[in-house]
Amino acid sequence: MPRPWEADPTASFARRLGKSAKEDGSSDVRSRCPDIWELDNGDVAVIGRDLTEVYAGSLPADVRIAPDERLVVIPGSMLRAAKPDIPGPG
């Protein structure tokens, strides 16, 4: 059965959501930075620390991570800084 949504590997980076990790204070090294990007198809790419294995045994009952998915963690301040860039109601 096909998934209702599938990531499009041909999508390109369109714009950063929020601040860069350096602007946010989350990193001072360009090659090791968490980030949030909107892709040109409207999907969102998140770059963060892969903690899939760390959290695998303690996920909420209704949460699943598929074999081709990863749980990544980014600084909360980075997501809060991206809020004005994320469209929504009101």
C-alpha positions as CSV (number, residue, x, y, z in Angstrom):
1,M,0.0,0.0,0.0
2,P,1.5,3.4,-1.0
3,R,2.1,6.0,1.7
4,P,-0.1,9.1,1.7
5,W,3.0,11.3,1.6
6,E,6.4,10.6,0.2
7,A,9.5,12.8,0.3
8,D,10.5,14.2,-3.1
9,P,14.3,13.8,-3.5
10,T,14.2,16.2,-6.5
11,A,12.9,19.2,-4.4
12,S,15.4,22.1,-4.0
13,F,16.1,24.3,-1.0
14,A,14.0,27.4,-1.4
15,R,14.4,29.5,1.8
16,R,15.7,29.2,5.4
17,L,13.0,29.3,8.0
18,G,14.1,31.4,10.9
19,K,17.7,32.2,11.7
20,S,20.9,30.4,10.8
21,A,22.5,28.4,13.6
22,K,25.2,31.1,13.9
23,E,22.6,33.9,14.1
24,D,20.7,31.8,16.7
25,G,23.8,31.1,18.7
26,S,23.4,27.3,18.3
27,S,26.7,27.0,16.4
28,D,29.8,28.9,15.6
29,V,31.0,26.4,13.0
30,R,29.4,26.5,9.6
31,S,29.9,22.8,8.8
32,R,28.1,21.6,12.0
33,C,24.8,23.5,12.1
34,P,21.2,22.6,12.8
35,D,18.9,24.2,10.3
36,I,15.3,24.4,9.0
37,W,14.6,24.9,5.3
38,E,11.4,25.1,3.2
39,L,11.8,23.2,-0.1
40,D,10.5,24.4,-3.4
41,N,7.6,22.0,-3.2
42,G,6.5,23.3,0.3
43,D,8.0,20.4,2.3
44,V,10.4,21.2,5.1
45,A,13.9,19.9,5.6
46,V,15.3,19.8,9.2
47,I,19.0,19.3,9.8
48,G,19.7,18.2,13.4
49,R,21.3,15.6,15.6
50,D,20.2,12.0,14.8
51,L,18.9,10.6,18.1
52,T,16.7,7.9,16.5
53,E,18.4,5.1,18.5
54,V,18.4,7.1,21.7
55,Y,14.7,7.7,21.7
56,A,13.6,4.4,20.0
57,G,12.7,2.7,23.3
58,S,10.8,5.6,24.8
59,L,8.6,6.9,22.0
60,P,5.0,7.7,22.9
61,A,2.6,4.8,22.2
62,D,1.3,6.3,18.9
63,V,4.7,7.3,17.5
64,R,6.5,5.2,14.9
65,I,9.7,5.7,13.0
66,A,9.9,3.9,9.7
67,P,13.2,2.3,8.7
68,D,13.8,5.1,6.2
69,E,13.1,7.8,8.8
70,R,15.2,9.5,11.5
71,L,14.3,11.4,14.6
72,V,16.4,14.6,14.7
73,V,16.7,17.1,17.4
74,I,17.3,20.8,16.9
75,P,17.5,23.6,19.5
76,G,14.1,24.9,20.6
77,S,15.2,28.4,20.0
78,M,15.7,27.7,16.4
79,L,12.2,26.4,15.9
80,R,10.8,29.4,17.8
81,A,12.8,31.8,15.6
82,A,11.3,30.1,12.5
83,K,7.7,30.6,13.7
84,P,7.1,33.9,11.9
85,D,8.2,32.2,8.6
86,I,5.8,29.3,8.9
87,P,2.4,30.0,7.3
88,G,-0.7,29.2,9.3
89,P,-4.2,30.2,10.2
90,G,-4.7,33.7,11.5
